[in-house]
Amino acid sequence: MGVRLENYLFRSDVGTYKDINDIIKSGRVKVNGVVQKNNNYKVDAASDFVDIDEKLLSYRKFAYIMMNKPEGYVSSEYDRKCKTVMDIVPDWCLRRKMKPVNLVDKDMSGLVLITDDVGCIHYFNSRKRNNNVVYHVQTNKPVTIEHVEAFASGMRLKHFAGEIATLSKANSYYKSEYAARLTLKESSFNDINKMFRALGVGVLSIELIALGDLILPIELNEGQWRELNNNELLNIRIKNPYF
């Protein structure tokens, strides 16, 4: 079953549908070397070659990007009061109506997965209670064995039950501070802060560094994004994003 030519160009991130139809009508689009002016022409995405002005297009049904979200932004499509990760992504992500998959609070930084693949979004949402998330937590005190044991047992606090979590020491990003690595289910800044505060430890910052098997690359600075590579796609059970 083929893909309509205008949809093929849209999924190749050429532009808006209006832009695309103008380009097709102008005779700039070729399919397998032949000019094609019919926007309903069916393209075989697996075998046909499509170019605009001799530049070969790269079709993909879905797109997947990771972002290192800065503090001060929320991981949602829209927010009346705050800037969102969608204010950072390029226009082609907005045209595709891509959405953030996971929650990273405004007061946190770290890994956000963004896609237009509804199946991928449903997959992550269905596994939220089983999908471990890893946080890098900057603290004002070093982690002790008592802290590790408290997190492992799941703390019972007033009006709040802490998740059973794995806590370990980590290298601090700053010479004057301490750090810990916390592995648990997806949590908010406030919940994590409550658990540390109950142990007399102050939280200075929280960064989400791994979502299940998807790991935030150390070279991806805050505010930057990039598309997932093939190994990362396989890690989130995406075998082929192109068809």
C-alpha positions as CSV (number, residue, x, y, z in Angstrom):
1,M,0.0,0.0,0.0
2,G,1.5,3.3,-1.1
3,V,1.9,6.7,0.6
4,R,0.3,9.7,-1.1
5,L,2.9,11.9,-2.5
6,E,2.0,15.0,-0.4
7,N,2.1,12.8,2.7
8,Y,5.5,11.4,1.7
9,L,6.8,15.0,1.4
10,F,5.3,15.9,4.7
11,R,6.9,12.9,6.4
12,S,10.1,13.9,4.8
13,D,9.8,17.3,6.7
14,V,9.7,19.4,3.5
15,G,7.2,21.9,4.9
16,T,3.5,22.6,5.5
17,Y,0.9,21.0,3.2
18,K,0.4,24.3,1.5
19,D,4.2,24.5,0.8
20,I,4.2,21.0,-0.4
21,N,1.3,21.3,-2.8
22,D,2.9,24.4,-4.3
23,I,6.2,22.5,-4.8
24,I,4.4,19.6,-6.4
25,K,2.4,21.8,-8.8
26,S,5.6,23.6,-9.8
27,G,7.0,20.4,-11.2
28,R,10.0,20.3,-8.9
29,V,9.2,16.8,-7.5
30,K,10.4,13.7,-9.3
31,V,9.6,10.1,-8.4
32,N,12.2,7.6,-9.7
33,G,13.4,10.4,-12.0
34,V,10.0,11.3,-13.5
35,V,8.3,14.6,-12.7
36,Q,5.1,14.0,-10.7
37,K,2.5,16.8,-10.4
38,N,-0.3,14.7,-8.8
39,N,-0.3,15.1,-5.1
40,N,-2.4,11.9,-4.7
41,Y,0.2,9.8,-6.6
42,K,1.0,6.7,-4.5
43,V,4.7,6.3,-3.6
44,D,6.2,3.0,-2.4
45,A,8.1,4.3,0.6
46,A,10.3,1.2,0.7
47,S,11.5,1.3,-2.9
48,D,10.8,4.5,-4.7
49,F,13.2,7.4,-4.9
50,V,11.7,10.9,-4.5
51,D,13.6,14.2,-5.0
52,I,13.0,17.9,-5.1
53,D,15.4,19.9,-7.3
54,E,17.6,16.8,-7.6
55,K,17.9,16.6,-3.8
56,L,16.9,13.1,-2.6
57,L,14.3,13.1,0.3
58,S,14.5,11.0,3.4
59,Y,11.1,9.7,4.4
60,R,10.2,8.4,7.9
61,K,6.7,7.7,9.1
62,F,7.6,8.7,12.7
63,A,10.3,10.8,14.3
64,Y,11.9,10.4,17.7
65,I,14.1,13.0,19.5
66,M,15.6,13.3,22.9
67,M,16.2,16.6,24.7
68,N,18.1,17.6,27.7
69,K,15.4,19.8,29.2
70,P,16.6,22.9,31.1
71,E,15.1,23.9,34.4
72,G,12.3,26.3,34.0
73,Y,10.6,24.4,31.2
74,V,7.8,21.8,31.5
75,S,7.6,18.6,29.5
76,S,4.2,19.2,27.9
77,E,2.8,20.4,24.6
78,Y,1.3,23.6,26.1
79,D,1.2,25.4,29.3
80,R,-0.4,28.8,30.1
81,K,2.2,29.9,32.6
82,C,5.4,28.2,31.7
83,K,7.7,27.7,28.7
84,T,7.6,24.1,27.4
85,V,10.0,21.8,25.6
86,M,8.0,22.4,22.4
87,D,9.3,26.0,22.5
88,I,12.8,24.6,21.9
89,V,12.2,22.1,19.2
90,P,12.4,23.0,15.5
91,D,9.4,23.8,13.4
92,W,9.2,20.4,11.7
93,C,8.5,18.8,15.1
94,L,5.6,21.2,15.6
95,R,4.2,20.4,12.1
96,R,4.4,16.7,12.9
97,K,2.5,17.4,16.2
98,M,5.1,15.6,18.2
99,K,4.5,15.2,22.0
100,P,6.7,14.7,25.1
101,V,6.5,11.1,26.3
102,N,7.7,11.4,29.9
103,L,7.3,13.8,32.8
104,V,10.2,16.0,33.8
105,D,9.2,18.7,36.3
106,K,9.8,22.4,35.7
107,D,12.3,22.4,38.6
108,M,14.2,19.4,37.1
109,S,16.5,19.1,34.1
110,G,17.1,16.0,32.0
111,L,16.0,13.6,29.4
112,V,12.7,14.1,27.6
113,L,11.6,11.8,24.8
114,I,9.5,13.5,22.1
115,T,7.7,11.7,19.2
116,D,4.7,11.6,16.9
117,D,4.4,7.9,17.3
118,V,1.2,7.3,19.3
119,G,2.1,3.7,19.8
120,C,5.4,4.6,21.4
121,I,3.6,7.1,23.7
122,H,1.0,4.4,24.7
123,Y,3.8,1.9,25.3
124,F,5.6,4.2,27.8
125,N,2.4,5.2,29.5
126,S,1.3,1.6,30.0
127,R,4.7,0.8,31.5
128,K,5.0,3.8,33.8
129,R,4.7,1.8,37.0
130,N,7.3,-0.8,35.8
131,N,9.7,1.5,34.0
132,N,12.7,2.6,36.1
133,V,13.9,6.1,35.9
134,V,17.4,7.2,37.0
135,Y,17.9,10.6,38.5
136,H,21.2,12.4,39.3
137,V,20.6,14.3,42.5
138,Q,23.0,17.1,43.8
139,T,22.8,17.2,47.6
140,N,24.3,19.2,50.4
141,K,25.5,16.1,52.3
142,P,27.2,12.9,51.2
143,V,25.1,9.7,50.9
144,T,25.5,7.2,53.8
145,I,24.6,3.6,54.2
146,E,21.6,4.7,56.4
147,H,20.3,6.7,53.5
148,V,20.6,3.8,51.1
149,E,18.8,1.5,53.5
150,A,16.0,4.0,54.1
151,F,15.3,4.4,50.3
152,A,15.5,0.6,49.8
153,S,12.8,0.0,52.4
154,G,10.4,2.7,51.1
155,M,9.9,5.5,53.6
156,R,6.5,6.1,55.2
157,L,6.2,9.8,55.7
158,K,3.3,12.0,56.9
159,H,0.8,12.3,54.1
160,F,3.3,10.6,51.8
161,A,4.6,7.1,51.0
162,G,8.1,7.1,49.5
163,E,8.8,4.7,46.6
164,I,11.1,1.8,47.1
165,A,14.2,3.0,45.4
166,T,17.9,2.3,44.8
167,L,20.3,5.0,46.0
168,S,24.0,5.1,45.4
169,K,26.8,7.6,45.5
170,A,27.7,9.5,42.3
171,N,30.4,11.9,41.1
172,S,29.3,15.5,41.7
173,Y,29.2,17.9,38.9
174,Y,30.6,20.6,41.3
175,K,33.6,20.4,43.6
176,S,31.7,21.8,46.6
177,E,28.6,19.6,46.4
178,Y,27.7,15.9,46.8
179,A,25.7,13.8,44.5
180,A,23.7,10.6,44.5
181,R,22.1,8.4,41.8
182,L,18.5,7.5,42.5
183,T,16.6,4.7,40.6
184,L,12.8,4.5,41.1
185,K,9.6,5.0,39.2
186,E,8.8,8.3,37.5
187,S,8.6,10.9,40.3
188,S,8.2,14.6,40.8
189,F,10.8,17.0,42.1
190,N,8.6,17.5,45.3
191,D,8.4,13.8,46.0
192,I,12.1,13.2,45.6
193,N,12.8,16.3,47.7
194,K,10.5,15.1,50.5
195,M,12.3,11.7,50.7
196,F,15.7,13.3,51.0
197,R,14.5,16.0,53.4
198,A,13.0,13.4,55.7
199,L,16.6,12.0,56.0
200,G,18.0,15.5,56.7
201,V,19.6,15.8,53.3
202,G,19.0,19.0,51.2
203,V,18.4,18.7,47.4
204,L,20.2,21.2,45.3
205,S,19.2,20.0,41.8
206,I,17.7,16.9,40.1
207,E,18.5,15.7,36.6
208,L,16.7,12.8,34.9
209,I,19.5,10.8,33.2
210,A,17.8,7.6,32.1
211,L,14.3,6.6,31.0
212,G,14.2,2.8,31.1
213,D,16.9,1.7,28.6
214,L,17.2,5.2,27.1
215,I,20.2,7.1,28.5
216,L,20.9,10.8,28.3
217,P,24.2,11.3,26.4
218,I,26.8,13.2,28.5
219,E,27.6,15.4,25.5
220,L,24.0,16.6,25.1
221,N,23.9,19.9,27.0
222,E,20.9,21.5,28.6
223,G,18.5,22.9,26.0
224,Q,20.0,20.7,23.2
225,W,18.2,18.0,21.3
226,R,19.0,15.3,18.7
227,E,17.3,12.5,17.0
228,L,17.6,9.0,18.4
229,N,20.1,6.7,16.7
230,N,19.3,3.1,15.6
231,N,20.6,1.5,18.9
232,E,18.5,3.9,20.9
233,L,15.4,3.2,18.8
234,L,15.9,-0.6,19.5
235,N,16.2,0.2,23.2
236,I,12.7,1.6,23.2
237,R,11.4,-1.3,21.0
238,I,11.3,0.7,17.7
239,K,12.4,-1.6,15.0
240,N,11.8,0.6,11.9
241,P,10.6,4.2,12.1
242,Y,10.5,4.6,8.4
243,F,7.5,2.6,7.4
